[in-house]
Amino acid sequence: MSNLNAPIVTIIGTPEVRTTTTAKGFAKQIHYQQAQLETAQMRVQFDHEFDTPEQALKVGEKFYWDAIADLVPGSFGRIELARRKTLRPLVDAKPAAPKAA
């Protein structure tokens, strides 16, 4: 995938937990942290969800969102996005430093 036009996700908040109730009435913990998604056309904040506290990301880290990897078949033959985002590390495009002889 070319990262040229991929949305960039920046982690801007520390990990937090909220509790929701499932359709069957059970309490479920949701781990999340605030993040910002940026494209050439927009910038928006959202809650980046993850399964366990160990999966939390560092504040300030930047990632490409691999939206193509998150396409899933939906109902009635539609294409939908998966609930979780596939984030790929953002590698600075700096030229390699020459090695000393």
NUBA-592067 format. One record per residue: residue number from 1; z, y, x of N, C-alpha, C in turn. Coordinates in steps of 0.1 Angstrom, whole numbers, plus 5000, padded with zeros to 4 digits. Atoms other than C-alpha are relative to their C-alpha. Layout:
BEGIN
<zakol pos="NUM" n_Z="Z" n_Y="Y" n_X="X" ca_Z="Z" ca_Y="Y" ca_X="X" c_Z="Z" c_Y="Y" c_X="X"/>
...
This chain:
BEGIN
<zakol pos="1" n_Z="5000" n_Y="4988" n_X="5008" ca_Z="5000" ca_Y="5000" ca_X="5000" c_Z="5000" c_Y="5012" c_X="5009"/>
<zakol pos="2" n_Z="5000" n_Y="4988" n_X="4993" ca_Z="4992" ca_Y="5034" ca_X="5013" c_Z="5011" c_Y="5009" c_X="4995"/>
<zakol pos="3" n_Z="4988" n_Y="4992" n_X="5004" ca_Z="5023" ca_Y="5056" ca_X="5013" c_Z="4996" c_Y="5015" c_X="4999"/>
<zakol pos="4" n_Z="5005" n_Y="4986" n_X="5001" ca_Z="5001" ca_Y="5088" ca_X="5011" c_Z="5005" c_Y="5006" c_X="4988"/>
<zakol pos="5" n_Z="4996" n_Y="4994" n_X="5013" ca_Z="5008" ca_Y="5094" ca_X="4974" c_Z="5012" c_Y="4994" c_X="4994"/>
<zakol pos="6" n_Z="4988" n_Y="5006" n_X="5006" ca_Z="5039" ca_Y="5073" ca_X="4969" c_Z="5011" c_Y="5010" c_X="4998"/>
<zakol pos="7" n_Z="4989" n_Y="4992" n_X="5002" ca_Z="5068" ca_Y="5090" ca_X="4953" c_Z="5011" c_Y="4998" c_X="5010"/>
<zakol pos="8" n_Z="4989" n_Y="5001" n_X="4990" ca_Z="5097" ca_Y="5098" ca_X="4977" c_Z="5013" c_Y="5001" c_X="4992"/>
<zakol pos="9" n_Z="4987" n_Y="5001" n_X="5006" ca_Z="5132" ca_Y="5089" ca_X="4966" c_Z="5011" c_Y="5004" c_X="5011"/>
<zakol pos="10" n_Z="4989" n_Y="4996" n_X="4992" ca_Z="5162" ca_Y="5107" ca_X="4982" c_Z="5013" c_Y="4997" c_X="4994"/>
<zakol pos="11" n_Z="4987" n_Y="5003" n_X="5005" ca_Z="5197" ca_Y="5095" ca_X="4977" c_Z="5009" c_Y="5013" c_X="5001"/>
<zakol pos="12" n_Z="4993" n_Y="4987" n_X="4999" ca_Z="5218" ca_Y="5126" ca_X="4968" c_Z="5015" c_Y="4998" c_X="4995"/>
<zakol pos="13" n_Z="4986" n_Y="5002" n_X="5005" ca_Z="5251" ca_Y="5111" ca_X="4954" c_Z="5006" c_Y="4988" c_X="5005"/>
<zakol pos="14" n_Z="4993" n_Y="5012" n_X="4996" ca_Z="5278" ca_Y="5087" ca_X="4963" c_Z="5001" c_Y="4990" c_X="4989"/>
<zakol pos="15" n_Z="5000" n_Y="5010" n_X="5010" ca_Z="5282" ca_Y="5054" ca_X="4945" c_Z="5010" c_Y="5002" c_X="4989"/>
<zakol pos="16" n_Z="4991" n_Y="4999" n_X="5011" ca_Z="5298" ca_Y="5055" ca_X="4911" c_Z="4998" c_Y="4988" c_X="4991"/>
<zakol pos="17" n_Z="5000" n_Y="5011" n_X="5009" ca_Z="5306" ca_Y="5030" ca_X="4883" c_Z="5002" c_Y="5005" c_X="4986"/>
<zakol pos="18" n_Z="4997" n_Y="4997" n_X="5015" ca_Z="5303" ca_Y="5033" ca_X="4845" c_Z="5000" c_Y="4986" c_X="4993"/>
<zakol pos="19" n_Z="4999" n_Y="5012" n_X="5008" ca_Z="5310" ca_Y="5007" ca_X="4819" c_Z="4992" c_Y="5002" c_X="4987"/>
<zakol pos="20" n_Z="5008" n_Y="5000" n_X="5013" ca_Z="5286" ca_Y="4999" ca_X="4790" c_Z="5004" c_Y="4987" c_X="4993"/>
<zakol pos="21" n_Z="4998" n_Y="5012" n_X="5008" ca_Z="5288" ca_Y="4974" ca_X="4762" c_Z="4987" c_Y="4994" c_X="4997"/>
<zakol pos="22" n_Z="5012" n_Y="5008" n_X="5002" ca_Z="5262" ca_Y="4947" ca_X="4759" c_Z="4998" c_Y="4998" c_X="4985"/>
<zakol pos="23" n_Z="5003" n_Y="5002" n_X="5014" ca_Z="5245" ca_Y="4938" ca_X="4726" c_Z="5009" c_Y="4990" c_X="4994"/>
<zakol pos="24" n_Z="4991" n_Y="5010" n_X="5005" ca_Z="5269" ca_Y="4909" ca_X="4724" c_Z="5015" c_Y="5004" c_X="5000"/>
<zakol pos="25" n_Z="4987" n_Y="4994" n_X="5000" ca_Z="5299" ca_Y="4932" ca_X="4727" c_Z="5009" c_Y="4998" c_X="5012"/>
<zakol pos="26" n_Z="4993" n_Y="5002" n_X="4987" ca_Z="5309" ca_Y="4924" ca_X="4763" c_Z="4999" c_Y="5013" c_X="5008"/>
<zakol pos="27" n_Z="5001" n_Y="4988" n_X="4991" ca_Z="5318" ca_Y="4952" ca_X="4787" c_Z="4993" c_Y="4996" c_X="5013"/>
<zakol pos="28" n_Z="5008" n_Y="5003" n_X="4987" ca_Z="5295" ca_Y="4954" ca_X="4818" c_Z="5001" c_Y="5012" c_X="5009"/>
<zakol pos="29" n_Z="5000" n_Y="4989" n_X="4990" ca_Z="5299" ca_Y="4975" ca_X="4849" c_Z="4986" c_Y="5003" c_X="5005"/>
<zakol pos="30" n_Z="5012" n_Y="4995" n_X="4994" ca_Z="5269" ca_Y="4995" ca_X="4861" c_Z="5003" c_Y="5008" c_X="5012"/>
<zakol pos="31" n_Z="4998" n_Y="4993" n_X="4988" ca_Z="5269" ca_Y="5006" ca_X="4897" c_Z="4987" c_Y="5009" c_X="5002"/>
<zakol pos="32" n_Z="5011" n_Y="4991" n_X="4998" ca_Z="5247" ca_Y="5037" ca_X="4904" c_Z="5004" c_Y="5011" c_X="5009"/>
<zakol pos="33" n_Z="4998" n_Y="4987" n_X="4992" ca_Z="5242" ca_Y="5068" ca_X="4925" c_Z="4989" c_Y="5009" c_X="4997"/>
<zakol pos="34" n_Z="5010" n_Y="4990" n_X="5003" ca_Z="5224" ca_Y="5100" ca_X="4919" c_Z="4989" c_Y="5000" c_X="5011"/>
<zakol pos="35" n_Z="5011" n_Y="5000" n_X="4991" ca_Z="5189" ca_Y="5101" ca_X="4935" c_Z="4990" c_Y="5011" c_X="4994"/>
<zakol pos="36" n_Z="5011" n_Y="4990" n_X="5004" ca_Z="5159" ca_Y="5125" ca_X="4934" c_Z="4987" c_Y="4994" c_X="5003"/>
<zakol pos="37" n_Z="5014" n_Y="5005" n_X="4999" ca_Z="5123" ca_Y="5114" ca_X="4929" c_Z="4991" c_Y="5012" c_X="5002"/>
<zakol pos="38" n_Z="5009" n_Y="4989" n_X="4998" ca_Z="5097" ca_Y="5137" ca_X="4943" c_Z="4985" c_Y="4996" c_X="5002"/>
<zakol pos="39" n_Z="5014" n_Y="5001" n_X="4998" ca_Z="5059" ca_Y="5138" ca_X="4940" c_Z="4994" c_Y="5013" c_X="5002"/>
<zakol pos="40" n_Z="5007" n_Y="4987" n_X="4998" ca_Z="5033" ca_Y="5165" ca_X="4945" c_Z="5001" c_Y="5008" c_X="4987"/>
<zakol pos="41" n_Z="5000" n_Y="4994" n_X="5013" ca_Z="5036" ca_Y="5173" ca_X="4908" c_Z="5014" c_Y="5003" c_X="4994"/>
<zakol pos="42" n_Z="4987" n_Y="4998" n_X="5006" ca_Z="5073" ca_Y="5171" ca_X="4901" c_Z="5011" c_Y="4995" c_X="5009"/>
<zakol pos="43" n_Z="4987" n_Y="5004" n_X="4994" ca_Z="5109" ca_Y="5166" ca_X="4912" c_Z="5010" c_Y="4998" c_X="4989"/>
<zakol pos="44" n_Z="4991" n_Y="5003" n_X="5011" ca_Z="5134" ca_Y="5149" ca_X="4890" c_Z="5012" c_Y="4992" c_X="5005"/>
<zakol pos="45" n_Z="4989" n_Y="5008" n_X="4996" ca_Z="5169" ca_Y="5135" ca_X="4894" c_Z="5002" c_Y="4988" c_X="4990"/>
<zakol pos="46" n_Z="4998" n_Y="5012" n_X="5008" ca_Z="5178" ca_Y="5100" ca_X="4881" c_Z="5012" c_Y="4992" c_X="5006"/>
<zakol pos="47" n_Z="4990" n_Y="5009" n_X="4995" ca_Z="5205" ca_Y="5073" ca_X="4884" c_Z="4993" c_Y="4988" c_X="5006"/>
<zakol pos="48" n_Z="5006" n_Y="5012" n_X="4994" ca_Z="5195" ca_Y="5047" ca_X="4909" c_Z="5011" c_Y="4989" c_X="4998"/>
<zakol pos="49" n_Z="4991" n_Y="5011" n_X="5003" ca_Z="5212" ca_Y="5014" ca_X="4897" c_Z="4999" c_Y="4989" c_X="5010"/>
<zakol pos="50" n_Z="5000" n_Y="5012" n_X="4991" ca_Z="5222" ca_Y="4984" ca_X="4919" c_Z="5011" c_Y="4991" c_X="4995"/>
<zakol pos="51" n_Z="4991" n_Y="5011" n_X="5006" ca_Z="5242" ca_Y="4952" ca_X="4913" c_Z="5014" c_Y="5000" c_X="5006"/>
<zakol pos="52" n_Z="4987" n_Y="5000" n_X="4994" ca_Z="5271" ca_Y="4954" ca_X="4938" c_Z="5002" c_Y="5012" c_X="5008"/>
<zakol pos="53" n_Z="4997" n_Y="4988" n_X="4992" ca_Z="5289" ca_Y="4981" ca_X="4956" c_Z="4995" c_Y="5000" c_X="5015"/>
<zakol pos="54" n_Z="5006" n_Y="5001" n_X="4987" ca_Z="5276" ca_Y="4967" ca_X="4989" c_Z="4986" c_Y="5004" c_X="5001"/>
<zakol pos="55" n_Z="5014" n_Y="4996" n_X="5000" ca_Z="5241" ca_Y="4976" ca_X="4979" c_Z="4998" c_Y="5015" c_X="4999"/>
<zakol pos="56" n_Z="5001" n_Y="4986" n_X="5000" ca_Z="5249" ca_Y="5013" ca_X="4978" c_Z="4992" c_Y="5005" c_X="5012"/>
<zakol pos="57" n_Z="5008" n_Y="4994" n_X="4990" ca_Z="5226" ca_Y="5035" ca_X="4999" c_Z="5007" c_Y="5012" c_X="5006"/>
<zakol pos="58" n_Z="4993" n_Y="4988" n_X="4994" ca_Z="5237" ca_Y="5063" ca_X="5023" c_Z="4994" c_Y="5013" c_X="4994"/>
<zakol pos="59" n_Z="5005" n_Y="4987" n_X="5005" ca_Z="5235" ca_Y="5098" ca_X="5010" c_Z="4991" c_Y="5007" c_X="5010"/>
<zakol pos="60" n_Z="5010" n_Y="4994" n_X="4991" ca_Z="5205" ca_Y="5116" ca_X="5025" c_Z="4989" c_Y="4991" c_X="5004"/>
<zakol pos="61" n_Z="5010" n_Y="5010" n_X="4997" ca_Z="5185" ca_Y="5084" ca_X="5030" c_Z="4987" c_Y="5003" c_X="4991"/>
<zakol pos="62" n_Z="5013" n_Y="4998" n_X="5007" ca_Z="5148" ca_Y="5087" ca_X="5020" c_Z="4992" c_Y="4987" c_X="5000"/>
<zakol pos="63" n_Z="5007" n_Y="5012" n_X="5002" ca_Z="5126" ca_Y="5059" ca_X="5007" c_Z="4987" c_Y="5003" c_X="4992"/>
<zakol pos="64" n_Z="5011" n_Y="5000" n_X="5009" ca_Z="5091" ca_Y="5054" ca_X="4993" c_Z="5003" c_Y="4991" c_X="4988"/>
<zakol pos="65" n_Z="4999" n_Y="5009" n_X="5012" ca_Z="5091" ca_Y="5040" ca_X="4957" c_Z="4987" c_Y="4993" c_X="4999"/>
<zakol pos="66" n_Z="5012" n_Y="5009" n_X="5001" ca_Z="5067" ca_Y="5011" ca_X="4957" c_Z="4998" c_Y="4997" c_X="4985"/>
<zakol pos="67" n_Z="5002" n_Y="5001" n_X="5015" ca_Z="5058" ca_Y="5016" ca_X="4920" c_Z="4991" c_Y="4988" c_X="4997"/>
<zakol pos="68" n_Z="5009" n_Y="5011" n_X="5002" ca_Z="5030" ca_Y="4990" ca_X="4923" c_Z="5007" c_Y="4987" c_X="4999"/>
<zakol pos="69" n_Z="4992" n_Y="5012" n_X="5000" ca_Z="5055" ca_Y="4963" ca_X="4931" c_Z="5009" c_Y="4999" c_X="4988"/>
<zakol pos="70" n_Z="4991" n_Y="5000" n_X="5012" ca_Z="5075" ca_Y="4973" ca_X="4900" c_Z="4992" c_Y="4998" c_X="4987"/>
<zakol pos="71" n_Z="5007" n_Y="5002" n_X="5012" ca_Z="5047" ca_Y="4967" ca_X="4875" c_Z="5002" c_Y="4986" c_X="4994"/>
<zakol pos="72" n_Z="4997" n_Y="5013" n_X="5006" ca_Z="5056" ca_Y="4939" ca_X="4851" c_Z="4993" c_Y="5000" c_X="4986"/>
<zakol pos="73" n_Z="5006" n_Y="5001" n_X="5014" ca_Z="5040" ca_Y="4925" ca_X="4819" c_Z="5010" c_Y="5003" c_X="4990"/>
<zakol pos="74" n_Z="4991" n_Y="4996" n_X="5011" ca_Z="5055" ca_Y="4940" ca_X="4788" c_Z="4995" c_Y="4993" c_X="4987"/>
<zakol pos="75" n_Z="5003" n_Y="5005" n_X="5013" ca_Z="5053" ca_Y="4932" ca_X="4751" c_Z="4986" c_Y="5005" c_X="4996"/>
<zakol pos="76" n_Z="5013" n_Y="4996" n_X="5006" ca_Z="5020" ca_Y="4933" ca_X="4733" c_Z="4989" c_Y="5002" c_X="5011"/>
<zakol pos="77" n_Z="5010" n_Y="4999" n_X="4989" ca_Z="5000" ca_Y="4930" ca_X="4766" c_Z="5001" c_Y="5013" c_X="5007"/>
<zakol pos="78" n_Z="4998" n_Y="4987" n_X="4993" ca_Z="5013" ca_Y="4964" ca_X="4779" c_Z="5005" c_Y="4997" c_X="5014"/>
<zakol pos="79" n_Z="4994" n_Y="5000" n_X="4986" ca_Z="5021" ca_Y="4971" ca_X="4815" c_Z="5012" c_Y="5009" c_X="5000"/>
<zakol pos="80" n_Z="4988" n_Y="4992" n_X="4999" ca_Z="5056" ca_Y="4984" ca_X="4821" c_Z="5006" c_Y="5000" c_X="5014"/>
<zakol pos="81" n_Z="4994" n_Y="4999" n_X="4987" ca_Z="5078" ca_Y="4994" ca_X="4850" c_Z="5013" c_Y="4992" c_X="4999"/>
<zakol pos="82" n_Z="4988" n_Y="5008" n_X="5000" ca_Z="5107" ca_Y="4971" ca_X="4860" c_Z="5012" c_Y="5010" c_X="5000"/>
<zakol pos="83" n_Z="4989" n_Y="4991" n_X="5001" ca_Z="5142" ca_Y="4985" ca_X="4854" c_Z="5005" c_Y="5004" c_X="5014"/>
<zakol pos="84" n_Z="4996" n_Y="4997" n_X="4987" ca_Z="5151" ca_Y="4984" ca_X="4891" c_Z="4988" c_Y="5005" c_X="5008"/>
<zakol pos="85" n_Z="5011" n_Y="4994" n_X="4992" ca_Z="5131" ca_Y="5004" ca_X="4917" c_Z="4999" c_Y="4992" c_X="5013"/>
<zakol pos="86" n_Z="5002" n_Y="5005" n_X="4987" ca_Z="5116" ca_Y="4988" ca_X="4948" c_Z="4998" c_Y="5011" c_X="5010"/>
<zakol pos="87" n_Z="5000" n_Y="4989" n_X="4990" ca_Z="5124" ca_Y="5012" ca_X="4976" c_Z="4997" c_Y="4995" c_X="5014"/>
<zakol pos="88" n_Z="5004" n_Y="5004" n_X="4986" ca_Z="5108" ca_Y="5009" ca_X="5010" c_Z="5005" c_Y="5011" c_X="5009"/>
<zakol pos="89" n_Z="4995" n_Y="4990" n_X="4991" ca_Z="5123" ca_Y="5027" ca_X="5040" c_Z="4989" c_Y="5010" c_X="5004"/>
<zakol pos="90" n_Z="5009" n_Y="4989" n_X="4997" ca_Z="5106" ca_Y="5060" ca_X="5048" c_Z="5001" c_Y="5001" c_X="5016"/>
<zakol pos="91" n_Z="5001" n_Y="5000" n_X="4985" ca_Z="5095" ca_Y="5059" ca_X="5085" c_Z="4993" c_Y="5013" c_X="5003"/>
<zakol pos="92" n_Z="5006" n_Y="4987" n_X="4995" ca_Z="5089" ca_Y="5093" ca_X="5101" c_Z="4987" c_Y="4997" c_X="5007"/>
<zakol pos="93" n_Z="5014" n_Y="5001" n_X="4994" ca_Z="5052" ca_Y="5097" ca_X="5111" c_Z="5000" c_Y="5008" c_X="5013"/>
<zakol pos="94" n_Z="5000" n_Y="4993" n_X="4987" ca_Z="5060" ca_Y="5109" ca_X="5146" c_Z="4992" c_Y="4991" c_X="5010"/>
<zakol pos="95" n_Z="5007" n_Y="5008" n_X="4990" ca_Z="5037" ca_Y="5099" ca_X="5174" c_Z="5009" c_Y="4993" c_X="5010"/>
<zakol pos="96" n_Z="4992" n_Y="5007" n_X="4991" ca_Z="5051" ca_Y="5074" ca_X="5198" c_Z="5001" c_Y="5007" c_X="5013"/>
<zakol pos="97" n_Z="4998" n_Y="4993" n_X="4987" ca_Z="5066" ca_Y="5089" ca_X="5230" c_Z="4994" c_Y="4991" c_X="5011"/>
<zakol pos="98" n_Z="5006" n_Y="5008" n_X="4989" ca_Z="5048" ca_Y="5078" ca_X="5262" c_Z="5011" c_Y="4994" c_X="5008"/>
<zakol pos="99" n_Z="4990" n_Y="5007" n_X="4992" ca_Z="5067" ca_Y="5052" ca_X="5282" c_Z="5000" c_Y="5005" c_X="5015"/>
<zakol pos="100" n_Z="4999" n_Y="4996" n_X="4986" ca_Z="5079" ca_Y="5062" ca_X="5316" c_Z="4996" c_Y="4989" c_X="5009"/>
<zakol pos="101" n_Z="5005" n_Y="5010" n_X="4991" ca_Z="5062" ca_Y="5044" ca_X="5345" c_Z="5010" c_Y="4995" c_X="5010"/>
